[in-house]
Amino acid sequence: GLANLGAGLKYAFILDPIAPTALSGPVTLEPPTGKSDVLQGEGNGLVSLVLSGVKLVDDWQFAAAAGAQIPFSNEQSTNGWVSAHASYEVCSWFITTL
């Protein structure tokens, strides 16, 4: 079966290449276009709101994000999440993730 289709926009509130820092906020709309036999197509759709950021410090990269999925009906539940990531560039062709 098919999953719901989604489309959205992303805007970079902060994009500073000098202090390598970025802060962005995507908004995604997901209408109920999928098949219910694969647990999709339920309710009236939802909107996903996310705030994500990245900071480079020497050979380190730090990224974090927080978001929420907010349904347009009571057939689905609202949920939120947070995520964090750190990685280190050992050389130009190898980066390790913590």
C-alpha positions, 0 to 999 in steps of 0.5 A: 500500500501507499503511505501518506504524501507530504509537502512543505517548506523550510526557512533558514532563520539564521544562516551564518557561514562565518560562525558556521551556524544555521537554524531552520524551521520546516513546516510539512503538511500531510494529507490522508492520501495513503491506504488504511491497510498499511496504517495510513490515510487516517483522520484529516491529515496533520501538520509537522513543525520542526526547529533544527540547528547545526553548529560547526566548531573546528572538526566537530559538528553539533546538530539538534532538532525538536518537532511536533506532529499535530493532527487535524482530527481526533483520530490521530494523536499529537506527538513530539520528539527531540534529537541530537547529533555530534560528529567529528571529522577524523579526515576528509573522507572519514567522519565518526558519529557519537 
